[in-house]
Amino acid sequence: MTARIARCGASKHCRPLVLAVIVLTSAGCVAVRPVTSPPPPVQLLDAAELTLPDNCVATPGAVYRTLFEVQPDGRVSAPRSESGDDGCVQQALRDWVITFSYAPLDAPTPVAFDWMAVTASRSR
């Protein structure tokens, strides 16, 4: 039997078998991505009205991103502007998101909130 195994290793007839074994054992080494679930959806229940100070003007077309966390009890914490800018619009947005209240969650959940000023006009 040992002689037969040695002959099989050198034989052209055993090459497909050896290749199949290599492919099948290599397939077991492929990394499988762990299943991750997206964060739970947040449900906004209430918010105060956004007010910008009289002398505060939003840049046309600019998107202002505010980052914060919704706590398990639905309160907002740690509001910050993505740009790090302390302009009046960013400050007004941070003050506004603090007034948001959300439905209770299982764990603190990060949220990104984008805001852009839009001016409507009527053309005829």
C-alpha positions as CSV (number, residue, x, y, z in Angstrom):
1,M,0.0,0.0,0.0
2,T,2.9,2.4,0.7
3,A,4.3,1.8,-2.7
4,R,0.9,2.6,-4.3
5,I,0.7,5.9,-2.3
6,A,4.1,6.9,-3.5
7,R,3.2,6.0,-7.1
8,C,0.0,8.0,-6.8
9,G,1.9,11.1,-5.6
10,A,4.1,11.0,-8.7
11,S,1.3,9.9,-11.1
12,K,-0.5,12.4,-13.3
13,H,-3.8,10.6,-12.5
14,C,-3.7,11.7,-8.8
15,R,-3.1,15.4,-9.6
16,P,-6.8,16.3,-9.9
17,L,-7.5,14.5,-6.6
18,V,-4.7,16.4,-4.9
19,L,-5.9,19.7,-6.4
20,A,-9.5,19.0,-5.2
21,V,-8.2,18.3,-1.7
22,I,-6.2,21.6,-1.7
23,V,-9.1,23.6,-2.9
24,L,-11.6,22.1,-0.4
25,T,-9.3,22.6,2.5
26,S,-8.4,26.1,1.4
27,A,-12.1,27.0,1.2
28,G,-12.4,26.3,4.9
29,C,-9.9,29.0,5.6
30,V,-11.9,31.8,4.1
31,A,-12.8,34.4,6.7
32,V,-16.5,34.9,7.3
33,R,-17.6,38.4,8.2
34,P,-19.3,38.5,11.6
35,V,-22.9,39.3,11.5
36,T,-23.4,42.9,12.7
37,S,-26.8,44.4,13.1
38,P,-27.3,48.1,12.4
39,P,-28.0,50.3,15.4
40,P,-31.7,50.4,16.4
41,P,-33.7,53.1,14.6
42,V,-34.3,56.2,16.7
43,Q,-37.8,57.7,16.9
44,L,-38.0,61.4,17.5
45,L,-40.9,62.2,19.8
46,D,-40.6,66.0,20.4
47,A,-38.4,69.0,19.5
48,A,-38.4,72.7,20.2
49,E,-38.5,75.1,17.3
50,L,-35.2,76.1,15.8
51,T,-34.4,79.7,16.1
52,L,-31.3,81.4,14.8
53,P,-30.2,84.7,16.4
54,D,-31.1,87.8,14.4
55,N,-27.5,88.5,13.2
56,C,-26.8,84.8,12.4
57,V,-26.9,83.9,8.7
58,A,-26.5,80.4,7.3
59,T,-24.2,80.0,4.3
60,P,-26.3,79.2,1.2
61,G,-25.9,75.5,0.2
62,A,-23.8,74.6,3.3
63,V,-24.7,71.5,5.2
64,Y,-24.3,71.7,8.9
65,R,-23.8,68.4,10.6
66,T,-24.4,68.0,14.3
67,L,-23.3,64.8,16.1
68,F,-24.8,63.6,19.4
69,E,-25.9,60.5,21.3
70,V,-29.4,59.4,22.2
71,Q,-29.3,57.9,25.7
72,P,-31.5,54.9,26.7
73,D,-34.0,57.2,28.4
74,G,-34.4,59.2,25.1
75,R,-32.4,62.3,26.1
76,V,-29.7,63.8,23.9
77,S,-26.2,64.1,25.2
78,A,-22.8,65.4,23.9
79,P,-23.9,67.5,21.0
80,R,-21.0,68.7,18.8
81,S,-20.5,70.2,15.4
82,E,-18.7,67.9,12.9
83,S,-16.7,70.8,11.5
84,G,-15.6,71.8,15.0
85,D,-16.6,75.4,14.0
86,D,-18.2,77.5,16.7
87,G,-20.2,79.7,14.4
88,C,-23.6,81.0,15.4
89,V,-25.4,78.4,13.2
90,Q,-23.5,75.5,14.7
91,Q,-24.2,76.8,18.2
92,A,-27.9,77.2,17.5
93,L,-28.1,73.7,16.1
94,R,-26.3,72.3,19.2
95,D,-28.8,74.2,21.4
96,W,-31.7,72.9,19.3
97,V,-30.8,69.2,19.3
98,I,-30.6,69.2,23.1
99,T,-34.4,69.8,23.1
100,F,-35.0,66.6,21.1
101,S,-36.6,63.7,22.9
102,Y,-36.6,60.2,21.6
103,A,-38.4,56.9,22.3
104,P,-36.4,54.8,24.8
105,L,-33.6,52.7,23.5
106,D,-31.7,49.6,24.7
107,A,-28.3,51.4,24.6
108,P,-26.7,54.8,23.9
109,T,-27.0,55.4,20.1
110,P,-24.9,57.8,18.1
111,V,-26.8,60.1,15.7
112,A,-25.6,62.4,12.9
113,F,-28.1,65.2,12.1
114,D,-27.7,67.3,8.9
115,W,-29.3,70.7,8.4
116,M,-29.3,73.0,5.5
117,A,-31.1,76.4,5.2
118,V,-33.5,76.5,2.2
119,T,-35.1,79.6,1.0
120,A,-38.3,79.3,-0.9
121,S,-39.3,81.7,-3.7
122,R,-42.4,82.0,-5.8
123,S,-41.7,82.5,-9.5
124,R,-44.4,83.3,-12.1
